């Protein structure tokens, strides 16, 4: 299993290409033959980028949800419907689909955030606007039940 961590400043060129940081390329090549899948995030103004093998796990889970459940159908429609395959080219770049770039308002400066089995790709502007609020929430005294046992 791949594990992506850290924050990287990346640039999106005029054609919508992003260079994948070199430190991740070999692992992605070995695990997913240079294949990535990008989709929208339903809770934040960013894109989710998975190695193909990790995305296929998510895809199977989404497809196993009952189509008659309106919320499940909504998630399937949005996540699967926006999923776009991308291939890392010989120069280490991926072409981000314009529809996804427009959705997340991603332009030249961007933030690629390692999130374990995936990346989040944020516009620099959205990241700079959201980060202080995320820090404020994280530093509040209220801790969810799932985080209560986490010791840092």
BALOBA-1460 file (C-alpha; in Angstrom, 3 decimals):
// residues 152
<rec num="1" residu="x" x="0.000" y="0.000" z="0.000"/>
<rec num="2" residu="x" x="1.229" y="3.483" z="-0.853"/>
<rec num="3" residu="x" x="1.389" y="6.102" z="1.822"/>
<rec num="4" residu="x" x="1.419" y="9.752" z="0.828"/>
<rec num="5" residu="x" x="2.303" y="12.363" z="3.403"/>
<rec num="6" residu="x" x="3.349" y="15.965" z="3.425"/>
<rec num="7" residu="x" x="2.452" y="19.185" z="1.698"/>
<rec num="8" residu="x" x="3.835" y="20.182" z="-1.682"/>
<rec num="9" residu="x" x="3.544" y="23.416" z="-3.643"/>
<rec num="10" residu="x" x="2.917" y="22.559" z="-7.281"/>
<rec num="11" residu="x" x="2.233" y="24.589" z="-10.409"/>
<rec num="12" residu="x" x="-0.387" y="23.902" z="-13.017"/>
<rec num="13" residu="x" x="0.805" y="24.870" z="-16.501"/>
<rec num="14" residu="x" x="-1.275" y="26.603" z="-19.182"/>
<rec num="15" residu="x" x="-2.396" y="23.214" z="-20.568"/>
<rec num="16" residu="x" x="-3.599" y="22.012" z="-17.157"/>
<rec num="17" residu="x" x="-0.663" y="19.717" z="-16.442"/>
<rec num="18" residu="x" x="0.814" y="19.172" z="-13.002"/>
<rec num="19" residu="x" x="4.188" y="17.627" z="-12.277"/>
<rec num="20" residu="x" x="3.821" y="14.843" z="-9.704"/>
<rec num="21" residu="x" x="6.537" y="15.374" z="-7.075"/>
<rec num="22" residu="x" x="9.453" y="13.072" z="-7.836"/>
<rec num="23" residu="x" x="9.411" y="11.450" z="-4.391"/>
<rec num="24" residu="x" x="6.038" y="9.812" z="-5.224"/>
<rec num="25" residu="x" x="6.559" y="8.806" z="-8.853"/>
<rec num="26" residu="x" x="8.385" y="5.500" z="-8.403"/>
<rec num="27" residu="x" x="5.877" y="4.194" z="-5.867"/>
<rec num="28" residu="x" x="2.954" y="5.174" z="-8.108"/>
<rec num="29" residu="x" x="4.617" y="3.517" z="-11.085"/>
<rec num="30" residu="x" x="5.132" y="0.270" z="-9.166"/>
<rec num="31" residu="x" x="1.673" y="0.182" z="-7.587"/>
<rec num="32" residu="x" x="-0.501" y="1.502" z="-10.407"/>
<rec num="33" residu="x" x="1.591" y="1.539" z="-13.588"/>
<rec num="34" residu="x" x="1.546" y="5.369" z="-13.582"/>
<rec num="35" residu="x" x="-2.267" y="5.462" z="-13.510"/>
<rec num="36" residu="x" x="-4.111" y="7.909" z="-11.251"/>
<rec num="37" residu="x" x="-7.783" y="8.762" z="-10.831"/>
<rec num="38" residu="x" x="-9.037" y="12.212" z="-9.839"/>
<rec num="39" residu="x" x="-12.509" y="13.078" z="-8.609"/>
<rec num="40" residu="x" x="-14.186" y="15.872" z="-6.667"/>
<rec num="41" residu="x" x="-14.250" y="16.120" z="-2.902"/>
<rec num="42" residu="x" x="-17.803" y="16.415" z="-1.595"/>
<rec num="43" residu="x" x="-16.870" y="18.312" z="1.561"/>
<rec num="44" residu="x" x="-14.012" y="20.646" z="0.606"/>
<rec num="45" residu="x" x="-13.109" y="22.747" z="-2.445"/>
<rec num="46" residu="x" x="-10.431" y="20.364" z="-3.667"/>
<rec num="47" residu="x" x="-9.836" y="17.295" z="-5.814"/>
<rec num="48" residu="x" x="-9.051" y="13.798" z="-4.587"/>
<rec num="49" residu="x" x="-6.320" y="11.966" z="-6.511"/>
<rec num="50" residu="x" x="-5.870" y="8.221" z="-6.026"/>
<rec num="51" residu="x" x="-3.467" y="5.688" z="-7.520"/>
<rec num="52" residu="x" x="-5.619" y="3.470" z="-9.738"/>
<rec num="53" residu="x" x="-5.396" y="0.437" z="-7.434"/>
<rec num="54" residu="x" x="-6.592" y="2.493" z="-4.439"/>
<rec num="55" residu="x" x="-9.396" y="4.063" z="-6.474"/>
<rec num="56" residu="x" x="-10.643" y="0.637" z="-7.546"/>
<rec num="57" residu="x" x="-11.200" y="-0.256" z="-3.875"/>
<rec num="58" residu="x" x="-13.273" y="2.913" z="-3.383"/>
<rec num="59" residu="x" x="-15.126" y="2.293" z="-6.652"/>
<rec num="60" residu="x" x="-16.129" y="-1.234" z="-5.608"/>
<rec num="61" residu="x" x="-17.421" y="0.072" z="-2.282"/>
<rec num="62" residu="x" x="-19.434" y="2.788" z="-4.013"/>
<rec num="63" residu="x" x="-20.877" y="0.332" z="-6.525"/>
<rec num="64" residu="x" x="-21.926" y="-2.041" z="-3.746"/>
<rec num="65" residu="x" x="-24.192" y="0.630" z="-2.232"/>
<rec num="66" residu="x" x="-27.903" y="0.208" z="-2.986"/>
<rec num="67" residu="x" x="-29.015" y="2.349" z="-5.939"/>
<rec num="68" residu="x" x="-32.425" y="2.836" z="-4.344"/>
<rec num="69" residu="x" x="-30.919" y="4.797" z="-1.442"/>
<rec num="70" residu="x" x="-31.075" y="8.436" z="-2.654"/>
<rec num="71" residu="x" x="-27.957" y="9.487" z="-0.708"/>
<rec num="72" residu="x" x="-25.960" y="6.483" z="-1.946"/>
<rec num="73" residu="x" x="-27.067" y="7.241" z="-5.505"/>
<rec num="74" residu="x" x="-26.000" y="10.878" z="-5.068"/>
<rec num="75" residu="x" x="-22.531" y="9.835" z="-3.889"/>
<rec num="76" residu="x" x="-22.211" y="7.365" z="-6.764"/>
<rec num="77" residu="x" x="-23.310" y="9.984" z="-9.260"/>
<rec num="78" residu="x" x="-20.924" y="12.645" z="-7.997"/>
<rec num="79" residu="x" x="-17.832" y="10.607" z="-7.133"/>
<rec num="80" residu="x" x="-17.975" y="8.043" z="-9.938"/>
<rec num="81" residu="x" x="-19.374" y="10.505" z="-12.451"/>
<rec num="82" residu="x" x="-16.504" y="12.930" z="-11.923"/>
<rec num="83" residu="x" x="-13.807" y="10.232" z="-11.734"/>
<rec num="84" residu="x" x="-11.218" y="10.793" z="-14.455"/>
<rec num="85" residu="x" x="-8.297" y="8.537" z="-15.254"/>
<rec num="86" residu="x" x="-4.928" y="10.222" z="-15.682"/>
<rec num="87" residu="x" x="-1.559" y="8.828" z="-16.684"/>
<rec num="88" residu="x" x="1.789" y="10.151" z="-15.531"/>
<rec num="89" residu="x" x="3.723" y="10.965" z="-18.699"/>
<rec num="90" residu="x" x="7.439" y="10.419" z="-19.332"/>
<rec num="91" residu="x" x="8.175" y="13.845" z="-17.797"/>
<rec num="92" residu="x" x="6.288" y="13.065" z="-14.578"/>
<rec num="93" residu="x" x="3.211" y="15.164" z="-15.382"/>
<rec num="94" residu="x" x="-0.511" y="14.463" z="-15.377"/>
<rec num="95" residu="x" x="-3.141" y="16.342" z="-17.334"/>
<rec num="96" residu="x" x="-5.882" y="17.452" z="-14.953"/>
<rec num="97" residu="x" x="-9.273" y="17.473" z="-16.691"/>
<rec num="98" residu="x" x="-10.539" y="21.025" z="-17.190"/>
<rec num="99" residu="x" x="-13.944" y="20.239" z="-15.648"/>
<rec num="100" residu="x" x="-12.265" y="19.111" z="-12.420"/>
<rec num="101" residu="x" x="-9.880" y="22.089" z="-12.385"/>
<rec num="102" residu="x" x="-12.853" y="24.418" z="-12.834"/>
<rec num="103" residu="x" x="-14.815" y="22.691" z="-10.058"/>
<rec num="104" residu="x" x="-11.996" y="23.184" z="-7.538"/>
<rec num="105" residu="x" x="-10.926" y="26.550" z="-9.020"/>
<rec num="106" residu="x" x="-7.390" y="25.226" z="-9.436"/>
<rec num="107" residu="x" x="-5.058" y="27.535" z="-11.322"/>
<rec num="108" residu="x" x="-1.280" y="27.953" z="-11.484"/>
<rec num="109" residu="x" x="-0.220" y="27.777" z="-7.827"/>
<rec num="110" residu="x" x="-1.690" y="24.765" z="-6.073"/>
<rec num="111" residu="x" x="-1.198" y="22.627" z="-2.981"/>
<rec num="112" residu="x" x="-0.816" y="18.842" z="-3.176"/>
<rec num="113" residu="x" x="-1.528" y="17.385" z="0.241"/>
<rec num="114" residu="x" x="-0.622" y="13.770" z="1.081"/>
<rec num="115" residu="x" x="-3.517" y="11.986" z="2.800"/>
<rec num="116" residu="x" x="-2.308" y="8.420" z="3.201"/>
<rec num="117" residu="x" x="-3.817" y="6.495" z="0.296"/>
<rec num="118" residu="x" x="-4.578" y="9.614" z="-1.768"/>
<rec num="119" residu="x" x="-3.723" y="13.241" z="-2.418"/>
<rec num="120" residu="x" x="-5.875" y="16.305" z="-2.072"/>
<rec num="121" residu="x" x="-5.225" y="18.986" z="-4.685"/>
<rec num="122" residu="x" x="-6.224" y="22.482" z="-3.582"/>
<rec num="123" residu="x" x="-5.947" y="25.849" z="-5.258"/>
<rec num="124" residu="x" x="-3.433" y="27.916" z="-3.308"/>
<rec num="125" residu="x" x="-6.172" y="30.464" z="-2.627"/>
<rec num="126" residu="x" x="-8.667" y="27.912" z="-1.253"/>
<rec num="127" residu="x" x="-5.974" y="26.284" z="0.900"/>
<rec num="128" residu="x" x="-4.869" y="29.636" z="2.346"/>
<rec num="129" residu="x" x="-8.500" y="30.543" z="3.094"/>
<rec num="130" residu="x" x="-9.453" y="27.162" z="4.615"/>
<rec num="131" residu="x" x="-6.344" y="26.326" z="6.634"/>
<rec num="132" residu="x" x="-6.861" y="28.854" z="9.492"/>
<rec num="133" residu="x" x="-10.428" y="27.650" z="10.023"/>
<rec num="134" residu="x" x="-9.291" y="24.008" z="10.014"/>
<rec num="135" residu="x" x="-6.639" y="24.841" z="12.622"/>
<rec num="136" residu="x" x="-9.206" y="26.668" z="14.781"/>
<rec num="137" residu="x" x="-11.555" y="23.673" z="14.677"/>
<rec num="138" residu="x" x="-8.709" y="21.246" z="15.423"/>
<rec num="139" residu="x" x="-7.573" y="23.308" z="18.416"/>
<rec num="140" residu="x" x="-11.047" y="23.546" z="19.950"/>
<rec num="141" residu="x" x="-11.680" y="21.433" z="23.007"/>
<rec num="142" residu="x" x="-14.343" y="19.335" z="21.318"/>
<rec num="143" residu="x" x="-12.964" y="15.971" z="20.192"/>
<rec num="144" residu="x" x="-15.032" y="13.398" z="18.347"/>
<rec num="145" residu="x" x="-15.382" y="9.910" z="19.731"/>
<rec num="146" residu="x" x="-13.259" y="8.463" z="16.917"/>
<rec num="147" residu="x" x="-10.376" y="10.820" z="17.824"/>
<rec num="148" residu="x" x="-10.591" y="10.440" z="21.600"/>
<rec num="149" residu="x" x="-8.198" y="7.479" z="21.692"/>
<rec num="150" residu="x" x="-5.601" y="9.075" z="19.378"/>
<rec num="151" residu="x" x="-2.431" y="9.984" z="21.203"/>
<rec num="152" residu="x" x="-0.083" y="12.377" z="19.380"/>
